[in-house]
Amino acid sequence: MSEENVEIVRRYYEHRQSHGDFLAELLAPDYVWDMSHFRGWAEQRTYEGIEGARLFIREWTAAFDDWAIEVEAIHDAGDDRVVGVVRQRGRSKSAGVPVDMRYAQVFTIREGKQVRMEMYDNPDDALTAVGLEE
C-alpha cells in the first residue's frame, strides 16, 4: 500500500504542476487542507473539500507573480501517510521581491484517496511529526 500512496501523491503534484488544479479523483469528499502547522498563516486554519483547497491556493498565490512549485522529495511515512517536500518560487506582486521557500505537506491516504493534507513551514518539523528524519 505504501508504494500506491506515494504514487497518489506523485500524481497529485504532477497534475497540480501541469494543470494548475487539483485532480478530483484523488481527493476524498471529506478532504481537509490543514494549515494549523504553518506558522505565520493568518487566514483560516482548515479548508474543506476540493473547493476549500482551491480557495486556499487562490489566497496563497494571490500575492505572487510567476509562482511555481518544485517537488524536491516524496517520502513514504507509513501508516497511510506520505510527506512531500516542496520548494516554491515566485515574485511578490507588491514589492517585486523574489520569494524562494521550502515547506512540506503531510498527506493522509485512505482507500486510494487523500483525506487530509497538513502543511508545515519547516520540512524538518513535518518529517519529525511522522517519525522520519531528513
C-alpha positions in Angstrom: 0.0 0.0 0.0 2.9 2.4 0.7 4.0 2.5 -2.9 0.5 3.1 -4.0 0.2 6.0 -1.6 3.5 7.6 -2.8 2.1 7.2 -6.4 -1.1 9.0 -5.4 0.9 12.0 -4.0 3.2 12.0 -7.1 0.1 12.1 -9.4 -1.3 14.9 -7.3 1.9 17.0 -7.7 2.2 16.3 -11.4 -1.4 17.2 -12.0 -1.1 20.4 -10.0 2.0 21.5 -11.8 0.7 20.7 -15.3 -2.9 21.8 -14.9 -2.8 24.3 -12.0 -5.7 22.5 -10.3 -6.5 19.5 -8.1 -7.2 16.1 -9.6 -10.6 15.5 -8.1 -10.4 11.7 -8.3 -7.5 11.7 -5.8 -9.4 13.6 -3.1 -12.0 12.2 -0.7 -15.2 14.1 -0.5 -14.4 15.0 3.1 -10.8 16.1 2.3 -9.3 18.7 4.6 -6.4 21.1 3.8 -4.9 21.9 7.3 -2.7 25.0 7.8 -2.5 24.7 11.6 1.2 23.7 11.5 2.2 26.6 9.2 3.5 29.5 11.3 2.5 32.9 10.1 -0.6 31.9 8.1 -3.1 34.4 9.3 -6.1 33.2 7.3 -8.3 30.3 8.2 -6.7 27.1 9.6 -8.6 24.4 7.7 -10.1 24.3 4.2 -12.7 21.6 3.5 -13.2 19.7 0.3 -11.8 20.4 -3.2 -13.4 23.8 -3.2 -11.8 24.7 0.1 -8.4 23.6 -1.3 -8.9 25.7 -4.4 -9.8 28.7 -2.2 -6.6 28.2 -0.3 -4.5 28.1 -3.5 -6.2 31.3 -4.7 -5.4 33.1 -1.4 -1.9 31.7 -1.2 -0.9 32.6 -4.8 -2.7 36.0 -5.0 0.4 37.8 -3.6 2.8 36.4 -6.3 3.7 36.8 -9.9 5.4 33.9 -11.6 4.5 31.4 -8.8 5.7 27.8 -9.3 6.4 24.8 -7.1 9.1 22.1 -7.5 8.8 18.8 -5.7 12.2 18.0 -4.0 11.3 14.7 -2.4 8.4 12.4 -1.6 8.8 10.2 1.5 6.7 7.1 2.5 5.9 7.7 6.1 3.9 4.5 6.7 0.6 4.4 8.4 -1.2 5.8 5.3 1.0 8.9 5.3 3.2 10.5 2.7 5.4 13.6 3.1 6.1 15.9 0.1 9.0 18.4 0.4 8.4 21.3 -1.9 10.2 24.5 -3.0 8.1 27.4 -4.0 9.4 30.3 -6.1 7.8 33.5 -7.2 7.9 37.2 -7.1 5.9 39.4 -4.7 3.4 41.5 -6.6 3.6 44.3 -4.1 7.3 44.8 -3.8 8.7 42.8 -6.7 10.9 40.8 -4.2 11.8 37.2 -5.2 10.5 34.5 -2.9 12.2 31.1 -2.6 10.8 29.0 0.2 10.7 25.3 1.2 7.8 23.7 3.0 6.4 20.2 3.5 3.0 18.6 3.2 1.9 15.5 5.1 -0.8 13.6 3.2 -3.1 11.0 4.8 -4.3 8.5 2.3 -7.3 6.1 2.8 -8.8 3.8 0.3 -6.8 5.4 -2.5 -7.9 9.0 -1.8 -6.3 11.9 0.0 -8.3 12.6 3.1 -6.1 15.2 4.7 -3.1 17.4 4.0 -1.2 19.1 6.8 1.2 21.9 5.7 4.4 22.7 7.6 6.5 25.8 7.1 9.6 23.7 8.1 10.2 20.4 6.3 12.1 19.0 9.3 9.0 19.6 11.5 6.9 17.6 9.1 9.4 14.7 8.9 9.7 14.7 12.7 5.9 14.6 13.1 5.7 11.4 11.1 8.8 9.8 12.7 11.2 10.4 9.8 14.5 12.3 9.7 15.7 14.1 6.6 
